[in-house]
Amino acid sequence: VGAVYKGLSASMVGLVHVAVQFPMYEGLKARWSETREDGGIDAVAVLSASATSKVVASTVAYPHEVLRSRLQVQRDCPSAGGSSRTRPAIVAEAAAVWREAGVA
Protein backbone atom coordinates (compact mmCIF):
# COMPACT_ATOMS: atom_id res chain seq x y z
CA VAL A 1 0.00 0.00 0.00
CA GLY A 2 2.89 2.37 0.77
CA ALA A 3 4.15 2.18 -2.81
CA VAL A 4 0.87 3.69 -4.05
CA TYR A 5 1.53 6.90 -2.10
CA LYS A 6 5.26 7.10 -2.75
CA GLY A 7 6.07 10.47 -4.31
CA LEU A 8 2.65 11.91 -3.52
CA SER A 9 4.05 14.87 -1.58
CA ALA A 10 6.29 15.87 -4.50
CA SER A 11 3.33 15.65 -6.86
CA MET A 12 1.13 17.75 -4.60
CA VAL A 13 3.77 20.47 -4.37
CA GLY A 14 3.74 20.51 -8.17
CA LEU A 15 0.25 22.01 -8.04
CA VAL A 16 1.76 25.29 -6.85
CA HIS A 17 2.32 26.33 -10.47
CA VAL A 18 -1.37 26.03 -11.30
CA ALA A 19 -2.42 27.55 -7.97
CA VAL A 20 -0.37 30.66 -8.76
CA GLN A 21 -0.84 31.02 -12.52
CA PHE A 22 -4.60 30.78 -13.03
CA PRO A 23 -5.81 33.01 -10.18
CA MET A 24 -3.19 35.60 -11.12
CA TYR A 25 -4.20 35.45 -14.79
CA GLU A 26 -7.87 35.89 -13.97
CA GLY A 27 -7.12 38.70 -11.51
CA LEU A 28 -5.01 40.59 -14.05
CA LYS A 29 -7.67 40.18 -16.73
CA ALA A 30 -10.35 41.47 -14.37
CA ARG A 31 -8.25 44.44 -13.27
CA TRP A 32 -7.31 45.40 -16.82
CA SER A 33 -10.88 45.04 -18.10
CA GLU A 34 -11.97 47.63 -15.52
CA THR A 35 -9.84 50.23 -17.29
CA ARG A 36 -11.93 50.01 -20.46
CA GLU A 37 -15.26 51.72 -20.82
CA ASP A 38 -16.91 48.70 -22.44
CA GLY A 39 -15.57 46.33 -19.77
CA GLY A 40 -13.87 44.17 -22.37
CA ILE A 41 -10.25 43.24 -22.73
CA ASP A 42 -8.09 43.40 -25.84
CA ALA A 43 -5.65 40.82 -27.17
CA VAL A 44 -2.59 42.68 -25.89
CA ALA A 45 -3.98 42.71 -22.34
CA VAL A 46 -4.81 38.98 -22.53
CA LEU A 47 -1.30 38.25 -23.80
CA SER A 48 0.23 40.41 -21.07
CA ALA A 49 -1.85 38.79 -18.33
CA SER A 50 -0.95 35.35 -19.63
CA ALA A 51 2.78 36.07 -19.91
CA THR A 52 2.98 37.80 -16.53
CA SER A 53 1.15 35.05 -14.69
CA LYS A 54 3.21 32.34 -16.41
CA VAL A 55 6.55 34.01 -15.56
CA VAL A 56 5.59 34.49 -11.91
CA ALA A 57 4.22 30.94 -11.56
CA SER A 58 7.28 29.42 -13.24
CA THR A 59 9.61 31.41 -10.99
CA VAL A 60 7.76 30.25 -7.90
CA ALA A 61 7.56 26.61 -9.03
CA TYR A 62 11.09 26.24 -10.46
CA PRO A 63 12.70 25.01 -7.22
CA HIS A 64 10.18 22.17 -7.13
CA GLU A 65 11.06 21.23 -10.71
CA VAL A 66 14.74 21.02 -9.76
CA LEU A 67 13.95 18.73 -6.84
CA ARG A 68 11.63 16.57 -8.91
CA SER A 69 14.24 16.16 -11.63
CA ARG A 70 16.94 15.23 -9.14
CA LEU A 71 14.68 12.67 -7.49
CA GLN A 72 13.84 11.12 -10.87
CA VAL A 73 17.51 10.86 -11.84
CA GLN A 74 18.38 9.24 -8.52
CA ARG A 75 15.59 6.71 -8.88
CA ASP A 76 16.45 5.81 -12.48
CA CYS A 77 20.23 5.84 -12.16
CA PRO A 78 21.69 4.13 -9.08
CA SER A 79 25.16 5.46 -9.95
CA ALA A 80 23.83 9.01 -9.51
CA GLY A 81 23.56 8.46 -5.78
CA GLY A 82 20.18 6.83 -5.61
CA SER A 83 18.74 3.39 -5.80
CA SER A 84 15.90 2.03 -7.87
CA ARG A 85 14.29 0.72 -4.67
CA THR A 86 14.50 3.77 -2.43
CA ARG A 87 13.86 7.42 -3.08
CA PRO A 88 14.95 10.14 -0.72
CA ALA A 89 12.26 12.39 0.68
CA ILE A 90 11.73 15.71 -1.04
CA VAL A 91 12.80 17.52 2.13
CA ALA A 92 16.05 15.56 2.30
CA GLU A 93 16.72 16.36 -1.35
CA ALA A 94 16.02 20.06 -0.77
CA ALA A 95 18.57 20.02 2.06
CA ALA A 96 21.10 18.33 -0.24
CA VAL A 97 20.59 20.98 -2.93
CA TRP A 98 20.98 23.71 -0.32
CA ARG A 99 24.25 22.16 0.91
CA GLU A 100 25.67 21.60 -2.57
CA ALA A 101 24.61 24.72 -4.43
CA GLY A 102 23.13 27.19 -1.97
CA VAL A 103 20.98 29.95 -3.36
CA ALA A 104 22.21 31.65 -6.51
C-alpha positions in Angstrom: 0.0 0.0 0.0 2.9 2.4 0.8 4.1 2.2 -2.8 0.9 3.7 -4.1 1.5 6.9 -2.1 5.3 7.1 -2.8 6.1 10.5 -4.3 2.6 11.9 -3.5 4.0 14.9 -1.6 6.3 15.9 -4.5 3.3 15.6 -6.9 1.1 17.8 -4.6 3.8 20.5 -4.4 3.7 20.5 -8.2 0.3 22.0 -8.0 1.8 25.3 -6.9 2.3 26.3 -10.5 -1.4 26.0 -11.3 -2.4 27.5 -8.0 -0.4 30.7 -8.8 -0.8 31.0 -12.5 -4.6 30.8 -13.0 -5.8 33.0 -10.2 -3.2 35.6 -11.1 -4.2 35.5 -14.8 -7.9 35.9 -14.0 -7.1 38.7 -11.5 -5.0 40.6 -14.1 -7.7 40.2 -16.7 -10.4 41.5 -14.4 -8.3 44.4 -13.3 -7.3 45.4 -16.8 -10.9 45.0 -18.1 -12.0 47.6 -15.5 -9.8 50.2 -17.3 -11.9 50.0 -20.5 -15.3 51.7 -20.8 -16.9 48.7 -22.4 -15.6 46.3 -19.8 -13.9 44.2 -22.4 -10.2 43.2 -22.7 -8.1 43.4 -25.8 -5.6 40.8 -27.2 -2.6 42.7 -25.9 -4.0 42.7 -22.3 -4.8 39.0 -22.5 -1.3 38.2 -23.8 0.2 40.4 -21.1 -1.8 38.8 -18.3 -0.9 35.4 -19.6 2.8 36.1 -19.9 3.0 37.8 -16.5 1.1 35.0 -14.7 3.2 32.3 -16.4 6.5 34.0 -15.6 5.6 34.5 -11.9 4.2 30.9 -11.6 7.3 29.4 -13.2 9.6 31.4 -11.0 7.8 30.2 -7.9 7.6 26.6 -9.0 11.1 26.2 -10.5 12.7 25.0 -7.2 10.2 22.2 -7.1 11.1 21.2 -10.7 14.7 21.0 -9.8 13.9 18.7 -6.8 11.6 16.6 -8.9 14.2 16.2 -11.6 16.9 15.2 -9.1 14.7 12.7 -7.5 13.8 11.1 -10.9 17.5 10.9 -11.8 18.4 9.2 -8.5 15.6 6.7 -8.9 16.5 5.8 -12.5 20.2 5.8 -12.2 21.7 4.1 -9.1 25.2 5.5 -10.0 23.8 9.0 -9.5 23.6 8.5 -5.8 20.2 6.8 -5.6 18.7 3.4 -5.8 15.9 2.0 -7.9 14.3 0.7 -4.7 14.5 3.8 -2.4 13.9 7.4 -3.1 15.0 10.1 -0.7 12.3 12.4 0.7 11.7 15.7 -1.0 12.8 17.5 2.1 16.1 15.6 2.3 16.7 16.4 -1.4 16.0 20.1 -0.8 18.6 20.0 2.1 21.1 18.3 -0.2 20.6 21.0 -2.9 21.0 23.7 -0.3 24.3 22.2 0.9 25.7 21.6 -2.6 24.6 24.7 -4.4 23.1 27.2 -2.0 21.0 30.0 -3.4 22.2 31.7 -6.5 
